[in-house]
């Protein structure tokens, strides 16, 4: 039995890029007659606070205090989504100014610091140096996406007590497309690490390797599943949970998140317990 109360008094700082995710729901009606373009009728739209904001909401459901640190830019991702099947058709990115004052933060005062680095500029070199020096326990994800492909790697971080990335991100960081994933993890050299592999589950390392299968095939929306995996497991990693338990918690958090459209809700304790079984 996993004790979900062991992090209830923990103070956690979640740092990273601010994102606004817009879902513009459309009804495709076919190809335009005179152009190579999809023709669709606009139906409705939803706006979500994503990125570090959404990530912190997951964490807040399991700890005593959660605070966020964001940079001076906000990435706005506007996705055109098939209103019937919730399939994303294409996405447009734009960078906007974050006019809110950036509060100074005492990194060392938190029990756990979680970094959700989407490669949009918040985690610049001097901030990475500071957080890797000052954090008591540092959990990191450095995401690969279409706007930073090949340039936002976990190896930017000279230290991470706990790293969670997907298989592509791990292989890019290790410059290794073909070796067994265990060899890739060994090259990256983090003391506690999980590599997520979608439908193939996840593999963890903390001196020995541990594998766990995926826990659901019912996928509504994959956006943010990796962030939920990281942000729910990180406090438990800081509290000394075993790798077996971290994989169970992370897979349950990911399974819960893929059943949520966008960031309509976060992964709550009740939802996690349901997927833990």
C-alpha positions in Angstrom: 0.0 0.0 0.0 1.4 3.4 -1.0 1.2 6.1 1.7 0.0 9.2 -0.1 0.2 11.2 3.2 4.0 11.2 3.4 4.2 14.4 1.4 1.3 16.3 3.0 3.6 18.8 4.9 6.1 19.3 2.2 6.9 22.8 0.7 7.4 22.6 -3.1 8.5 25.2 -5.6 7.6 24.5 -9.3 9.6 26.5 -11.8 9.4 26.7 -15.5 7.7 28.2 -18.6 4.3 29.8 -18.5 2.0 28.5 -21.3 -1.5 29.4 -22.3 -3.1 26.5 -24.2 -6.0 27.4 -26.5 -8.3 24.7 -28.0 -10.3 26.0 -30.9 -12.8 23.4 -31.7 -13.7 23.1 -35.4 -15.8 20.8 -37.6 -13.8 19.8 -40.7 -15.8 19.9 -43.9 -13.2 18.8 -46.3 -10.4 20.1 -48.5 -10.7 23.6 -49.9 -11.6 23.5 -53.6 -9.0 25.8 -54.9 -6.2 25.4 -52.3 -4.4 22.6 -50.5 -5.9 23.5 -47.2 -8.4 21.8 -44.7 -11.7 23.7 -44.6 -13.4 23.7 -41.2 -16.3 25.5 -39.4 -15.4 27.1 -36.1 -17.5 25.8 -33.2 -16.2 27.0 -29.8 -13.0 27.4 -27.8 -11.4 26.8 -24.4 -8.5 28.5 -22.8 -6.2 26.8 -20.2 -3.4 27.9 -18.1 -0.8 25.3 -19.1 3.0 24.8 -18.6 4.2 25.5 -15.1 0.8 26.7 -14.0 -0.9 23.4 -14.9 2.0 21.4 -13.5 1.9 23.1 -10.1 -1.8 22.3 -9.8 -1.0 18.6 -9.9 1.6 18.9 -7.2 -0.6 21.1 -5.0 -3.0 18.2 -4.5 -0.4 16.1 -2.6 1.7 18.6 -0.6 1.3 21.3 2.1 2.5 24.3 0.1 3.1 24.8 -3.6 4.4 28.0 -5.2 5.3 28.7 -8.8 8.1 30.7 -10.5 7.7 31.8 -14.1 9.7 33.9 -16.5 9.1 37.1 -18.4 7.6 35.4 -21.5 4.4 33.4 -22.0 4.0 30.9 -24.9 0.5 30.8 -26.4 -0.3 27.5 -28.2 -3.4 27.7 -30.3 -4.6 24.3 -31.4 -7.3 23.6 -33.9 -9.1 20.5 -32.6 -11.6 18.3 -34.4 -14.8 18.8 -32.3 -16.1 15.3 -32.9 -13.1 13.1 -32.2 -10.8 15.6 -30.3 -8.0 15.1 -32.8 -5.6 18.0 -33.1 -5.3 19.3 -36.6 -2.5 21.8 -36.3 -1.0 24.3 -33.8 0.1 27.9 -33.9 2.7 29.2 -31.4 3.3 32.8 -30.3 5.4 34.4 -27.6 3.9 37.1 -25.4 5.2 39.3 -22.6 4.4 38.3 -19.1 3.7 41.7 -17.5 3.4 40.3 -13.9 6.3 41.1 -11.7 8.7 38.2 -11.2 9.0 37.7 -7.5 12.4 36.9 -6.0 12.4 33.3 -4.7 14.4 31.6 -1.9 15.1 28.3 -3.6 16.8 26.8 -0.6 13.7 27.2 1.6 11.7 24.5 -0.2 11.8 20.8 0.5 11.6 20.0 -3.2 12.1 22.1 -6.4 10.4 20.8 -9.6 11.6 22.3 -12.9 9.3 22.0 -15.9 11.6 23.2 -18.7 9.7 23.5 -22.0 12.6 25.3 -23.7 10.9 28.7 -23.9 13.5 30.7 -22.1 12.6 30.8 -18.4 15.3 28.4 -17.4 18.3 30.4 -18.7 21.9 29.4 -17.9 22.3 31.5 -14.7 19.0 30.3 -13.3 19.9 26.7 -14.0 23.3 27.2 -12.3 21.5 28.7 -9.3 18.8 26.0 -8.9 21.2 23.2 -9.3 23.4 24.8 -6.6 20.7 25.8 -4.1 17.8 23.2 -4.3 17.6 20.7 -1.5 16.0 18.2 -3.8 15.8 18.9 -7.5 13.4 17.2 -9.9 13.7 18.1 -13.6 12.0 17.5 -16.9 13.5 19.2 -20.0 11.0 18.7 -22.8 11.6 18.3 -26.5 8.9 19.9 -28.7 8.7 21.3 -32.2 9.9 24.8 -31.1 13.2 23.5 -29.5 13.9 20.1 -31.1 17.4 19.0 -30.3 18.3 22.1 -28.2 16.5 21.6 -24.9 18.1 18.6 -23.4 18.3 17.2 -19.8 22.0 17.5 -20.0 21.6 21.3 -19.6 21.3 20.4 -15.9 24.6 19.5 -14.2 22.6 18.1 -11.3 19.2 16.5 -10.8 18.3 14.3 -7.9 15.3 13.0 -9.9 14.8 13.3 -13.7 11.7 12.3 -15.7 11.8 12.4 -19.5 10.4 10.4 -22.3 12.3 8.0 -24.5 12.9 10.4 -27.4 14.2 13.1 -24.9 16.5 10.5 -23.3 17.9 9.3 -26.7 18.5 12.8 -28.0 20.3 13.8 -24.8 22.5 10.7 -25.0 23.0 11.0 -28.8 21.9 7.3 -29.1 19.0 6.2 -31.3 19.5 2.4 -31.1 21.0 1.1 -27.8 18.8 -0.5 -25.2 17.1 2.2 -23.1 19.0 0.9 -20.0 22.3 1.8 -21.7 20.9 5.3 -22.5 19.9 5.9 -18.9 23.4 4.7 -17.7 25.1 7.3 -20.1 22.9 10.1 -18.7 24.1 9.3 -15.2 21.3 10.7 -13.0 21.0 9.0 -9.6 17.3 8.6 -9.8 15.6 8.7 -13.2 12.4 7.6 -15.0 12.0 7.3 -18.8 8.4 7.2 -19.9 7.5 5.2 -23.0 3.8 5.9 -23.6 1.9 2.7 -24.2 5.0 0.7 -23.3 4.9 2.0 -19.8 8.0 3.3 -18.1 11.5 2.3 -16.8 13.1 3.6 -13.7 16.6 3.6 -12.3 17.9 4.3 -8.8 20.9 1.9 -8.7 18.9 -0.9 -10.3 16.4 -0.9 -13.1 12.6 -1.4 -12.6 10.0 -1.6 -15.3 6.2 -1.0 -15.1 3.5 -1.4 -17.8 1.1 1.4 -18.8 -2.1 1.3 -16.8 -4.6 2.5 -19.3 -5.5 2.3 -23.0 -8.3 4.8 -22.7 -6.7 8.0 -24.1 -8.7 11.2 -24.5 -5.9 13.8 -24.7 -2.1 13.1 -24.2 -1.2 16.8 -23.6 0.4 17.2 -20.2 0.6 13.5 -19.3 4.4 13.7 -18.8 4.1 16.8 -16.7 1.6 15.1 -14.4 3.9 12.1 -14.1 6.8 14.3 -13.0 4.8 16.7 -10.7 3.0 14.0 -8.8 6.0 11.7 -8.4 8.6 14.3 -7.5 7.5 15.0 -3.9 7.4 11.3 -3.2 10.9 10.9 -4.7 12.0 13.7 -2.3 10.4 11.8 0.5 12.3 8.6 -0.2 9.7 6.5 -2.0 11.0 3.4 -3.7 11.4 3.3 -7.5 8.7 0.6 -7.7 6.2 3.0 -5.9 7.3 6.0 -8.0 6.6 4.0 -11.2 3.2 3.0 -9.9 2.4 6.6 -8.8 3.7 8.1 -12.1 1.8 5.7 -14.4 -1.4 6.2 -12.4 -0.9 10.0 -12.7 -0.3 9.8 -16.4 -3.3 7.5 -16.9 -5.5 9.9 -15.0 -4.2 12.9 -17.1 -4.8 11.3 -20.5 -8.5 11.1 -19.5 -8.7 14.9 -19.0 -9.2 17.2 -22.0 -6.6 20.0 -21.9 -6.1 21.3 -18.4 -9.8 21.3 -17.4 -8.9 19.6 -14.1 -5.8 18.4 -12.4 -4.7 15.0 -11.1 -6.3 14.9 -7.6 -5.6 12.4 -4.8 -9.0 10.8 -5.4 -8.3 10.4 -9.1 -4.9 9.0 -8.4 -6.2 6.5 -5.9 -8.8 5.3 -8.5 -6.0 4.6 -11.0 -3.7 3.0 -8.4 -6.5 0.5 -7.8 
